[in-house]
Amino acid sequence: MQKVVIMGAGFMGETHANGYKLIDNAKVVAVVDRVEEKAKKIAGMFDAKIYTDFDEMLSTEDFDLLDICTPTGTHPWLVKKAAEAKKNILCEKPLALSVEEADAMIEDVKKNGVKAMVGQVLRFWPEYVKVKEIVASGKYGKPLHAYCARLCVPPEWYEGKWGYAEENSGGAVLDLSIHDLDYLLWIFGKPSSLKAQGVYNPELAGLFHVVTGIEFENGGSGVAEGGWGFMGEFPFTMVLRILLEKAVIDWEFRAGKNIEQRDKVANVIIYEEGGKTYNLEAEQKDPYYLECQYFVDCLEKGLPIERATFEDGRKAVEIAIAARESAKGNKIIKF
Ligand SMILES: NC(=O)c1ccc[n+]([C@@H]2O[C@H](COP(=O)([O-])OP(=O)(O)OC[C@H]3O[C@@H](n4cnc5c(N)ncnc54)[C@H](O)[C@@H]3O)[C@@H](O)[C@H]2O)c1
């Protein structure tokens, strides 16, 4: 049984808590948030202890796994302290706000011999995983091009509006589009260059709508469009469209206003060369639950973490920062 502490009882803290509720071999023993009421709400789901200060929790509590769901700027110091205390770590994405910090976090984890995973949740999202498996199987030849999108209205839940400052969240490319950039890396491997363009508004953390075109070393290419500057009733929208040598895979998912209404069903459609069209079956399970379950299972069984490693998180940060630089400076970035 893994004893879990959830650090940060905001939007993601609650999302992960709902995942742990369904996991038999994990128990949330404490919740930390400097806003006591928020910690209380989640702790109440588990009869867990409440802390408002991380250091106090760390010096008092007996636990195995720290689940970091606080704003991105806190990730590096939390990882350092948790690793030094020999705790295993699940850290929300983006891993960090800079590549240097991400490198230091990888080092902290290695040096202390703990296991770590980053919350790049598309690597657990049933539709994205199924599509990745089909592409990797080679059944339809090589992937030639992929288009991914993640579009929404500005998130309203940030405690103290932390996400609306570029120095806190990195802006929409690092906070939002990073999911699709990470997915493109998962599909195509090493990037060779990218060029991005974006729209800027300091009140929405700088670049709030960014379109990034990436060339990969294997000859494939991809585009990630991400933005949180949509308006009115615009629903949370995800798009994944992959052109392969012998088929096209198409998924367009529209949730309600926020990603919490992610239980709607939209079929992934495969259009095969030759005219056959079919719907791809993907299990209808919550991706955040699947992510937490994977990490807990690896810890319980003593298995290495192979999906959404800190190294994957670091590569995603690197490419997102490059996209931001490219859009701001109107330049091509080569890797
Ligand atoms: N994987 C995803 O789909 C996804 C979605 C949204 C957010 N995120 C990421 O999750 C992280 C948290 O984002 P969120 O949307 O949950 O934010 P949030 O504002 O809803 O929650 C953050 C919580 O952390 C608490 N907090 C901040 N600093 C603290 C400290 N020093 N000590 C104790 N508590 C502290 C705040 O009071 C708040 O309750 C960010 O890194 C964000 O990028 C990931």
The ligand as an SDF file (V2000), in Angstrom:
LIG
                    3D

 44 48  0  0  0  0  0  0  0  0999 V2000
   -2.0490   17.7660  -16.4250 N   0  0  0  0  0  0  0  0  0  0  0  0
   -2.9890   18.6770  -16.6350 C   0  0  0  0  0  0  0  0  0  0  0  0
   -3.8830   18.4900  -17.4550 O   0  0  0  0  0  0  0  0  0  0  0  0
   -2.9470   19.9540  -15.8440 C   0  0  0  0  0  0  0  0  0  0  0  0
   -4.0890   20.7970  -15.8250 C   0  0  0  0  0  0  0  0  0  0  0  0
   -4.0270   21.9570  -15.0390 C   0  0  0  0  0  0  0  0  0  0  0  0
   -2.8860   22.2540  -14.3150 C   0  0  0  0  0  0  0  0  0  0  0  0
   -1.7990   21.4410  -14.3820 N   0  0  0  0  0  0  0  0  0  0  0  0
   -0.5670   21.7590  -13.6380 C   0  0  0  0  0  0  0  0  0  0  0  0
   -0.7860   21.4510  -12.2530 O   0  0  0  0  0  0  0  0  0  0  0  0
   -0.1110   22.3890  -11.4140 C   0  0  0  0  0  0  0  0  0  0  0  0
   -1.1450   23.0500  -10.4890 C   0  0  0  0  0  0  0  0  0  0  0  0
   -2.1030   23.7360  -11.2680 O   0  0  0  0  0  0  0  0  0  0  0  0
   -3.6270   23.9290  -10.7870 P   0  0  0  0  0  0  0  0  0  0  0  0
   -4.3920   24.2620  -12.0080 O   0  0  0  0  0  0  0  0  0  0  0  0
   -4.0700   22.7940   -9.9520 O   0  0  0  0  0  0  0  0  0  0  0  0
   -3.4950   25.2370   -9.8840 O   0  0  0  0  0  0  0  0  0  0  0  0
   -4.4600   25.6910   -8.6760 P   0  0  0  0  0  0  0  0  0  0  0  0
   -4.2330   27.1480   -8.4870 O   0  0  0  0  0  0  0  0  0  0  0  0
   -5.8580   25.2390   -8.9190 O   0  0  0  0  0  0  0  0  0  0  0  0
   -3.9160   24.8580   -7.4340 O   0  0  0  0  0  0  0  0  0  0  0  0
   -2.6530   25.0740   -6.8660 C   0  0  0  0  0  0  0  0  0  0  0  0
   -2.7940   24.9570   -5.3440 C   0  0  0  0  0  0  0  0  0  0  0  0
   -1.4950   24.9960   -4.7570 O   0  0  0  0  0  0  0  0  0  0  0  0
   -1.5680   25.7570   -3.5410 C   0  0  0  0  0  0  0  0  0  0  0  0
   -0.2200   26.2700   -3.2370 N   0  0  0  0  0  0  0  0  0  0  0  0
    0.5410   27.0950   -4.0010 C   0  0  0  0  0  0  0  0  0  0  0  0
    1.7600   27.2630   -3.4490 N   0  0  0  0  0  0  0  0  0  0  0  0
    1.7700   26.5430   -2.2960 C   0  0  0  0  0  0  0  0  0  0  0  0
    2.7320   26.3230   -1.2800 C   0  0  0  0  0  0  0  0  0  0  0  0
    3.9400   26.8850   -1.3420 N   0  0  0  0  0  0  0  0  0  0  0  0
    2.4070   25.5480   -0.2370 N   0  0  0  0  0  0  0  0  0  0  0  0
    1.1670   24.9850   -0.1530 C   0  0  0  0  0  0  0  0  0  0  0  0
    0.2030   25.1430   -1.0970 N   0  0  0  0  0  0  0  0  0  0  0  0
    0.5090   25.9060   -2.1540 C   0  0  0  0  0  0  0  0  0  0  0  0
   -2.5940   26.8400   -3.8420 C   0  0  0  0  0  0  0  0  0  0  0  0
   -3.1680   27.3610   -2.6640 O   0  0  0  0  0  0  0  0  0  0  0  0
   -3.5930   26.0840   -4.7230 C   0  0  0  0  0  0  0  0  0  0  0  0
   -4.6630   25.5330   -3.9720 O   0  0  0  0  0  0  0  0  0  0  0  0
    0.6100   23.3650  -12.3580 C   0  0  0  0  0  0  0  0  0  0  0  0
    1.9350   22.9680  -12.5580 O   0  0  0  0  0  0  0  0  0  0  0  0
   -0.1900   23.2270  -13.6560 C   0  0  0  0  0  0  0  0  0  0  0  0
    0.5760   23.5390  -14.8180 O   0  0  0  0  0  0  0  0  0  0  0  0
   -1.8310   20.2950  -15.1120 C   0  0  0  0  0  0  0  0  0  0  0  0
  1  2  1  0
  2  3  2  0
  2  4  1  0
  4  5  1  0
  4 44  2  0
  5  6  2  0
  6  7  1  0
  7  8  2  0
  8  9  1  0
  8 44  1  0
  9 10  1  0
  9 42  1  0
 10 11  1  0
 11 12  1  0
 11 40  1  0
 12 13  1  0
 13 14  1  0
 14 15  2  0
 14 16  1  0
 14 17  1  0
 17 18  1  0
 18 19  2  0
 18 20  1  0
 18 21  1  0
 21 22  1  0
 22 23  1  0
 23 24  1  0
 23 38  1  0
 24 25  1  0
 25 26  1  0
 25 36  1  0
 26 27  1  0
 26 35  1  0
 27 28  2  0
 28 29  1  0
 29 30  1  0
 29 35  2  0
 30 31  1  0
 30 32  2  0
 32 33  1  0
 33 34  2  0
 34 35  1  0
 36 37  1  0
 36 38  1  0
 38 39  1  0
 40 41  1  0
 40 42  1  0
 42 43  1  0
M  CHG  2   8   1  16  -1
M  END
$$$$
